[in-house]
Each structure stands twice: as C-alpha cells, then as structure tokens.
Amino acid sequence: MGVRGRSVSVVAVLTLVLTLAACSGKSSSGGSGGSGSSGDTIKIGASIPLSGGLASFGFFEKWGYQHAVNAVNNAGGIEINGKKRKIQLILLDDATDPNNVVNNIQRLITSDRVDALLGSCTNSLVEPGALVADRASVPFVTGCATTNGFEAAKKWTWAWDLFFNSEQLTETPFNTVDELGLKTNKKVAILHSNGKSENDIGSTEWPKWAQKHGWTVTYNQAFPPGTTQFNSALQSVKASGADMLLSVFPPPASLAIRKQMISAGYNPKLLVQEEGGEPVQYAQALGTQANGVMVGGFWDPSFPYPGAQDLRKEFEAETKKTFSQHIADTEAAAQILLDAFKRAGTTDKTKLNAAIGQTDAMYVVGQVKFDANHTYTLPMVEEQWQNGKNVVVAPKKFATAQVLYPLPSGG
C-alpha cells in the first residue's frame, strides 16, 4: 500500500496552480476541444517520485508506465486521424514534493504540450497534479491514490483514478484476525504520520474499525513523516500491552520502527506497517527481521487476471529485482489511457476524455469501469513478508501461503 507524500491541502495547491498559470503569461493548452499535439508522436507526460522519500515507489511506477508504452510502440503505435503514431513518454522527477508536482505538470502542459497525463503516487502527490490537469482540461489517468480520498478532493472532470479505498485497507487487519481465528488480547496501538492520508488512517479509520471489531486502542500518536526516532513511543506502546501495532509511515520511518521495536524488546503478536513496509527494499534492509510483518495489498501475480503472471516475469527478467504491486496499477493506468486514444482515434482532448470515461475492459488489475466519481476501486488482501517474499495470507480465497503467527521476535 502507498499513501503518503507531504501534507498539502487542496486549497493551497489550487492557489499555487492559479499563481503559476498567471506567471506563465499563457493560457493552459488543451482546453475543451483542443486538438493536442500536431507532430508525429502522441505525447504523454507524468511527474513521479524518482527521488526523495517515495523513490522506491517511483522506480516501479516508471517501469509500469514505460512497459505499457513500449508494448504499443513495438506494435506500431496508435492510429490517429488515419496515421500511425508512436508514443513519446515524458517523465519528470517530483522528488516526493507536491510543489514539484505542480511545477512539473504545468511544464508538461504549457512547454511540452502533452496530449494527456499520468499520475504520481499517493494522494498528496497525485491530487496536486490532477488539480492542474483538471483546470487545464487535460485528460489525466492515475493509480496510487486512495479512491475515497481522491473522490473527496473535488468533483473531477478530466482526472481518473484506479486504486484501493483506504476504508477497506484499514479494516483488512481486523478482518484477517477474525477470519483466521488469531488469538489476541484485543488491544491495539497506532503510530502514524501526520501526512494527509496517513492522519486520516491513524486518527480516524483504524480507531473506527478497532471499535467495530471489539478492540481497545491503548495508544495512538502522530509524528511528522520524516521522524526516525520512536524509542519513547515504543516504550509506551510496550507498556500498554498491545498485541497488535498498526503503523503508516514512509520507508525510512517504517524501518526505524521495526529496528527500534527489537531494541526495546517489544514483540507484539501482529505488526502491520502500511506504506513503508510494502517495497521490497524494506524486506531487503531488514532480512529475517521482516518476517511476519503485514501490509495491505491490492494486486498479486496469482490473481486470475490476464497477463498478471507475465507482468511479474517480464519485470523480474528485465530488472533482476523482485516485483512490486505498483507495476500493476501503473501498467493498467497507462493501458487505459492508450486504449482510450485507440478508441477516440484522435488527440482531441474532449473526445479522449470521453473515451476514458467509457472504459469497461479487463486489465491486469481486473475489469475496470469508472464510476460517476471518476474512480475504480481495487479489492484488498492482507500480505505478509516471509523469507524475502511478499505472500498473500488473507482472505483465504486469495491466500498463497499460511500466515506466520505470532510475529517472530526478529532479534
């Protein structure tokens, strides 16, 4: 699961968008009915986190977008107004900073004059870019932004999102305990970033589901996203007697929490580390200390979707690295956009946007059909690190391995 970025409000971003547009001295390209690029290529742009706190996610995003584009180009391109055109993919690094996202998307629209856009990762980075695109009337398709958060940002016209719903993500650990019959003392502690989505998860959603499932929250504290010292908090969590610890932070903080738990001698029966516990770099950095750590998942190569197994094989053969589920949502987002170009047969942005809205097809993440809020929600599973591999342990119908329980000491 990926849900962070630096905290940023929609109002603040929109203010920045208006300022940048005024300073540019140009009206945004691609307004209603805009014909798009007139060259020999179709231009698609994206601002993604290739550096900064979410660089481990950006690596997989870059591969997913490029893989989808390469497949179309290798097949000869897309027919636009009776002529085949290749796809030009322009990727800019936002360095995990929403202000950079705004600048990058503005540049892609006004300077590079892209025909359409793809998104970054996490609501805090995706929504600023989507706001710029929506105001400029440029089609924008993304994964990696919780659909309930995306819907709440505004009523979208030109932006579309496929990802999971954080309400489903945050209930998944409690559902997993219930379904698998795991014995606990029903006490849970929560540590979370105060970023936009993380704060909602830690302060509202997890406590709500804890109450519904009969758990008592013994400790709940928010920290800035860049925090890496948790010793005092972990001593308090340990003293509270919580059998389950839920955390949502970027990778550096997540790694720090796991290591400092071991140093403090705190070994709950369940540890869920959303966001930072997802990338394979997390498991590589911890080795056997990652065993038993859980994280919410929205995709696995074992899912019965066409191309799922092949996507994993192609990624690992090409990169020599272990796959991440983020190759799937980015691949699907790019494919959806490219298929819309094929159906529209034009780079006219109004017609292209209408074609995106008519999406109803099977992709590597399942059958995608956007709802009235411009979102499609992927189902959630519970994943767990076991000997360097991220396996599905619940629900049982999707499981690829037995749950490792209780959490090994890791010492």
QUIVEN-V301322 format. One record per residue. RES is the residue in one small letter. PHI is phi in degrees with one decimal (999 if undefined). PSI is psi in whole degrees, 0 to 359 (NA if undefined). Layout:
BEGIN
res: [RES	RES]
phi: [PHI	PHI]
psi: [PSI	PSI]
END
This chain:
BEGIN
res: [m	g	v	r	g	r	s	v	s	v	v	a	v	l	t	l	v	l	t	l	a	a	c	s	g	k	s	s	s	g	g	s	g	g	s	g	s	s	g	d	t	i	k	i	g	a	s	i	p	l	s	g	g	l	a	s	f	g	f	f	e	k	w	g	y	q	h	a	v	n	a	v	n	n	a	g	g	i	e	i	n	g	k	k	r	k	i	q	l	i	l	l	d	d	a	t	d	p	n	n	v	v	n	n	i	q	r	l	i	t	s	d	r	v	d	a	l	l	g	s	c	t	n	s	l	v	e	p	g	a	l	v	a	d	r	a	s	v	p	f	v	t	g	c	a	t	t	n	g	f	e	a	a	k	k	w	t	w	a	w	d	l	f	f	n	s	e	q	l	t	e	t	p	f	n	t	v	d	e	l	g	l	k	t	n	k	k	v	a	i	l	h	s	n	g	k	s	e	n	d	i	g	s	t	e	w	p	k	w	a	q	k	h	g	w	t	v	t	y	n	q	a	f	p	p	g	t	t	q	f	n	s	a	l	q	s	v	k	a	s	g	a	d	m	l	l	s	v	f	p	p	p	a	s	l	a	i	r	k	q	m	i	s	a	g	y	n	p	k	l	l	v	q	e	e	g	g	e	p	v	q	y	a	q	a	l	g	t	q	a	n	g	v	m	v	g	g	f	w	d	p	s	f	p	y	p	g	a	q	d	l	r	k	e	f	e	a	e	t	k	k	t	f	s	q	h	i	a	d	t	e	a	a	a	q	i	l	l	d	a	f	k	r	a	g	t	t	d	k	t	k	l	n	a	a	i	g	q	t	d	a	m	y	v	v	g	q	v	k	f	d	a	n	h	t	y	t	l	p	m	v	e	e	q	w	q	n	g	k	n	v	v	v	a	p	k	k	f	a	t	a	q	v	l	y	p	l	p	s	g	g]
phi: [999	-129.9	-140.1	-115.8	170.7	-74.8	-61.3	-152.4	-89.0	-61.6	-61.6	-63.2	-65.4	-62.3	-61.1	-65.7	-59.2	-63.0	-64.1	-63.9	-63.6	-67.2	-70.2	-69.0	72.8	-130.8	-79.9	-64.7	-74.2	76.8	-66.6	-52.5	84.1	-57.6	-86.9	77.2	-67.5	-112.2	-83.7	-94.6	-126.4	-96.4	-98.4	-124.2	-121.6	-155.7	-108.9	-134.0	-83.1	-87.4	-144.2	84.1	-62.7	-108.8	-59.1	-66.2	-79.7	-61.0	-58.0	-73.3	-61.6	-57.4	-65.6	-61.6	-63.4	-66.5	-61.6	-65.7	-65.9	-60.2	-61.2	-69.4	-63.9	-66.5	-90.7	108.2	98.6	-122.7	-78.5	-122.4	51.1	84.2	-129.3	-71.4	-126.4	-82.0	-98.4	-106.7	-100.4	-111.1	-111.8	-118.2	-86.4	-94.6	53.4	59.6	-131.0	-61.4	-65.6	-66.7	-58.7	-58.3	-62.2	-64.5	-66.7	-60.3	-65.4	-61.0	-78.0	-87.3	-96.8	-81.2	52.3	-69.9	-85.1	-163.8	-133.1	-117.4	-94.7	-88.7	-140.3	86.7	-58.8	-67.6	-105.7	-68.3	-62.8	-58.0	-66.1	-65.3	-63.6	-62.8	-62.9	-64.6	-67.4	-86.3	61.0	-117.0	-57.0	-140.9	-122.0	-144.7	-113.0	61.2	-138.6	-53.1	-66.9	-68.9	-68.9	-64.1	-63.0	-74.6	-66.6	-173.9	-87.5	-82.4	-114.0	-114.5	-113.7	-137.2	-136.7	-125.0	-171.0	-92.4	-97.6	-64.8	-64.0	-71.6	-57.0	-76.1	-85.6	-56.0	-59.5	-69.9	-63.4	-63.4	-59.8	-66.4	-66.3	-86.4	65.9	-76.7	-84.7	-141.3	-92.5	61.9	-113.6	-132.5	-114.9	-131.4	-122.2	-148.2	-70.8	-95.9	-64.6	-53.8	-76.4	-62.6	-68.1	-62.7	-62.9	-76.4	-92.5	-121.4	-72.0	-60.3	-60.3	-62.9	-70.6	-58.6	-63.0	-59.7	-92.9	81.6	-98.4	-109.5	-82.6	-91.9	-162.4	-151.6	-141.2	-103.3	-138.0	-59.4	-56.6	-85.9	-62.7	-132.3	-112.7	-127.2	-58.0	-64.1	-62.8	-67.5	-64.8	-67.9	-63.0	-60.2	-65.5	-75.9	76.2	-68.6	-82.0	-131.9	-114.4	-109.3	-138.8	-142.3	-149.7	-67.3	-53.7	-59.0	-68.5	-62.9	-62.8	-62.2	-61.2	-62.9	-67.8	-73.6	-60.8	-65.3	-62.9	-82.1	71.5	-96.8	-132.4	-68.3	-73.6	-135.7	-131.0	-113.1	-122.4	-72.0	73.0	-69.5	-84.9	-83.5	-62.1	-62.2	-60.8	-62.4	-67.0	-65.8	-70.2	-95.2	61.9	-67.7	-69.2	-84.1	-57.2	92.5	-72.1	-104.7	-154.4	-68.2	-132.0	-122.3	-157.4	-150.1	-59.3	-77.5	-64.7	-80.1	-114.7	-61.4	87.4	-63.1	-64.8	-64.9	-61.2	-60.9	-61.2	-66.6	-62.4	-70.1	-69.2	-78.3	-99.8	62.7	-123.1	-73.2	-65.8	-127.9	-62.2	-73.5	-71.3	-83.8	-68.6	-74.0	-58.4	-65.8	-59.9	-66.7	-62.9	-59.7	-64.7	-65.2	-65.3	-65.5	-59.3	-62.3	-68.9	-72.3	67.2	-156.7	-98.2	-57.8	-69.1	-65.2	-69.4	-64.0	-62.3	-63.7	-67.0	-61.1	-63.5	-89.2	-55.0	-158.2	-150.9	-86.8	-125.9	-66.7	-102.6	118.7	-76.8	-103.2	-145.0	-71.9	-91.8	-65.0	-92.0	69.4	-130.2	-135.2	-98.9	-86.4	-71.5	-105.6	-132.2	-103.4	-110.1	-147.4	-77.9	-138.3	52.7	82.7	-117.1	-94.8	-111.4	-90.0	-114.4	-162.7	-62.5	-57.9	-66.9	-107.6	-61.7	-111.4	-159.9	-76.5	-66.6	-91.5	-149.7	-75.2	-57.2	-60.1	-64.4	77.2	-78.9]
psi: [140	121	15	179	182	142	131	135	153	320	315	318	315	322	317	321	313	320	315	320	320	320	334	334	13	149	149	137	163	34	182	123	2	141	352	200	149	7	203	2	160	124	125	132	160	145	119	158	88	351	175	192	335	22	328	333	320	327	315	325	314	316	315	314	313	323	316	319	317	321	318	315	321	338	4	353	198	137	119	119	42	3	135	132	141	163	131	116	121	114	129	145	123	359	30	39	119	330	322	325	312	312	317	314	321	318	317	324	312	326	310	343	56	156	335	170	153	160	173	218	132	149	325	339	325	312	320	317	321	323	318	313	319	318	326	357	48	125	138	121	134	158	196	29	123	132	325	324	320	317	325	341	317	174	110	147	319	358	143	142	133	121	193	167	127	336	320	320	313	341	341	317	320	321	322	315	317	312	320	355	38	130	124	174	7	30	132	141	150	127	129	154	156	21	171	299	323	324	322	316	310	324	338	305	309	314	324	313	327	313	316	320	9	25	157	127	114	343	139	117	141	149	157	148	330	4	139	3	114	14	314	315	319	327	321	320	316	316	335	346	22	129	344	133	126	131	150	108	166	169	314	318	321	318	317	318	314	316	320	334	316	317	326	353	24	116	83	168	333	135	119	122	90	152	282	338	359	312	149	335	331	309	324	321	328	338	228	344	346	345	129	347	133	155	143	145	152	354	146	147	341	348	146	54	141	131	357	310	319	323	314	313	317	319	311	328	323	319	342	26	159	140	162	152	343	350	339	312	327	321	314	318	316	319	319	315	315	321	326	321	317	315	322	324	20	162	8	122	326	316	323	315	321	322	323	315	338	4	128	79	163	129	184	345	2	189	115	125	116	145	187	340	9	31	157	125	128	146	155	146	167	125	161	139	126	109	47	0	141	108	156	127	345	153	162	326	341	355	138	357	161	146	140	110	136	175	126	155	327	359	NA]
END
